[in-house]
Amino acid sequence: MSIENDNNVNENSVEDIVSRYRPELSKLVPYLNWLKDNASNDVAQSYSNSELKSMPFPVYDSNLLAFVKAAQNTNLLDRNYVYVYSRNRLNTAKDELSFIQNAQISNMDDLAGILSKYILSGMTKGTVWAEGVRNGVLYNVVRKMDELVKFWGQESV
């Protein structure tokens, strides 16, 4: 994570976690309704032109692209997300959803790792972003992170 502690609170304390994640999550929360409404929908269409004998490529919903761009402009993405998956034995979307459901404030970095997997691997593999919307992982991870920050941030307000 490139989110820095400002040294006013103890590193990795609840106050530190809330203060680091709150501004970043505010960039993603506006997409929660769209992510929820499009779970189990196909948000990418395949386009190919048989006359030109071109390779098919995905055409994404504009809201999905806006969400991905917003996520890329946060400090939440961690290229070492693979370690989150091995440490927590996450292999399937079902494993991810179960982990998200049971996550606590101390798991915020791991939740960011799940988000990172979908955003970063989707940049090289065309189906990953749409898969994250369809299986509900993207909605659930952003919602859970927002819930945790709101719950634990109430004390410091």
Residue pairs with C-beta under 8 A, 6 or more apart in sequence:
1 20
1 75
1 76
1 78
1 109
1 112
2 75
3 20
3 21
3 24
3 75
3 76
4 20
5 11
5 16
5 20
6 19
9 15
9 16
9 19
10 16
14 105
14 152
14 155
15 156
17 105
17 106
17 108
17 149
17 152
18 105
18 149
18 152
18 153
18 156
19 156
21 76
21 108
21 112
21 145
21 149
22 149
22 153
24 74
24 75
24 76
25 76
25 142
25 145
25 146
25 149
27 70
27 71
27 73
27 74
28 67
28 70
28 71
28 74
28 76
28 142
28 146
29 142
29 146
30 70
31 63
31 66
31 67
31 70
31 142
32 139
32 142
32 143
32 146
34 63
34 67
35 67
35 133
35 138
35 139
35 142
36 139
36 143
38 61
38 63
38 64
38 133
38 134
39 133
39 134
39 135
39 136
39 139
40 134
40 136
41 133
41 134
42 130
42 134
43 60
43 61
43 63
43 64
43 129
43 130
43 133
43 134
44 58
44 59
44 60
44 61
44 64
44 126
44 127
44 129
44 130
45 58
45 59
46 56
46 57
46 58
46 59
47 56
47 57
47 58
47 59
48 54
48 55
48 56
48 57
57 126
58 126
58 127
58 130
60 129
60 130
64 129
64 130
64 133
67 138
68 119
68 122
68 129
71 77
71 115
71 119
72 119
76 112
76 115
76 116
77 112
77 115
77 116
77 119
77 120
78 84
78 109
78 112
78 113
78 116
79 116
79 120
80 113
81 113
81 114
81 116
81 117
81 120
82 117
83 113
84 90
84 109
84 110
84 113
84 114
84 116
84 117
85 91
85 113
85 117
87 110
88 95
88 99
88 110
89 95
90 96
90 99
90 114
93 131
93 135
93 136
93 137
96 114
96 137
96 141
97 135
97 136
97 137
97 140
99 107
99 110
99 114
100 111
100 114
100 137
100 140
100 141
100 144
101 140
101 144
103 110
103 111
103 144
103 148
104 148
105 148
105 151
105 152
108 145
108 148
111 141
111 144
111 145
112 145
114 137
114 141
115 138
115 141
115 142
115 145
118 128
118 129
118 131
118 132
118 137
118 138
119 129
121 128
122 128
122 129
122 132
132 138
133 139
